[in-house]
Amino acid sequence: MGLKFNIKEFKDQGQIPSFLTCDGEDRVPTLQWSDAPKNTGSFAMIMEDPDAPGGTWDHWIVFNIPSNINEISQQQPLPASALAGKNSWGNMNYGGPCPPDRSHRYFFTIYSLDQKLNLPSGSDKLTILKAMQGHVLDQTTIMGYYKRINKS
């Protein structure tokens, strides 16, 4: 069966609602997952936009999510043991879709890992991906589209 992944506010390959973007409240979406491998030691999640003009833009990175957690949302803060990676803005917060030019694709990937990553908070995506090599038990991705409503 494998790892199952759901985003409450939109379906895979669907339109991302504006309240999750820079045109709205920039609210954290509700991510839910289940059916992780039994020996999962932690989860990691990466949200990225490969359609950004300068190359892939990292919007949100979280790692060392405890294996007993199966949801991230605005109302469900992450435990202190979960760490944030540095996004392309240089901060460690969620940054919602905000494409400057046209409709972009946003990929949310959840990874089941066999251990926690021995990395500090604020690590960048490449460092995190390198540390994950050989430790990914399963992964799954949801993709959504967004085009700016009020591009100014």
HELIX and SHEET records of a PDB file:
HELIX    1   1 SER A   18  LEU A   20  5                                   3    
HELIX    2   2 LYS A  125  MET A  132  1                                   8    
SHEET    1   A 3 LYS A   4  ILE A   7  0                                        
SHEET    2   A 3 LEU A  31  SER A  34 -1                                        
SHEET    3   A 3 GLU A  71  ILE A  72 -1                                        
SHEET    1   B 6 GLY A  14  GLN A  15  0                                        
SHEET    2   B 6 VAL A 136  TYR A 146  1                                        
SHEET    3   B 6 HIS A 104  LEU A 113 -1                                        
SHEET    4   B 6 SER A  42  ASP A  49 -1                                        
SHEET    5   B 6 TRP A  57  PRO A  66 -1                                        
SHEET    6   B 6 LEU A  83  ALA A  84 -1                                        
END                                                                             
